Every structure is written in structure tokens, then in C-alpha cells.
């Protein structure tokens, strides 16, 4: 399992007024104090990552948390090895 995150999801660089919107646009959330949400957001993201990692291990899978800001080569090599592809 590869958990792919954007660097802004990991860093939560937001401050002031912002509207967060789901990819489909069906859900939105407006705040005027985005910076005040940062700590709780990052705690929840870490909890979600730990939960996904636990689920993966229980299923006998491997888990990798990957940031799209990092070179994808390392994640692809990890995936190649995790799948046990023979050359």
C-alpha cells in the first residue's frame, strides 16, 4: 500500500482565511483561522497514517508513505521490490 500525500497536506502551510474543498467539490469547509487547525490536523494525519500502516500489516501487505514532493523513483523501486518482481 502506498499512501500518497502532497507536500501541502503534510506541512499544512495555511494561515488566515481559506476554503478547503473536496476534489469533487461536494464538500467545503471555510475557516478564518487556518493556522489554529494545524496541530490537530497533523495529529489526525499521523493517526490516519498509523491506522493505514496497521491495516496493511494485518493484511500481510507492505506500507509506504510517499510525498509527491519527493522523487518518485524511490517509491517506484520500493513498489517493485514489494511486489517481488523477478528480473
TARA-V845772 format. One record per residue. PHI is phi in whole degrees, -180 to 180 (999 if undefined). Layout:
# TARA-V845772
PHI + PHI
This chain:
# TARA-V845772
999 + -114 + -94 + -100 + -127 + -80 + -54 + -70 + -69 + -80 + -88 + 46 + -84 + -84 + -148 + 77 + -83 + -156 + -114 + -92 + -131 + -66 + -57 + -82 + 82 + -76 + -123 + -138 + -141 + -109 + -139 + -106 + -133 + -57 + -60 + -69 + -89 + -56 + -63 + -65 + -61 + -67 + -63 + -67 + -64 + -64 + -63 + -64 + -62 + -65 + -64 + -63 + -62 + -63 + -59 + -61 + -65 + -63 + -84 + 83 + -100 + -95 + -136 + -139 + -99 + -123 + -100 + -68 + -80 + -93 + -61 + -70 + -58 + -64 + -67 + -67 + -66 + -59 + -62 + -57 + -69 + -64 + -77 + 68 + -67 + -92 + -87
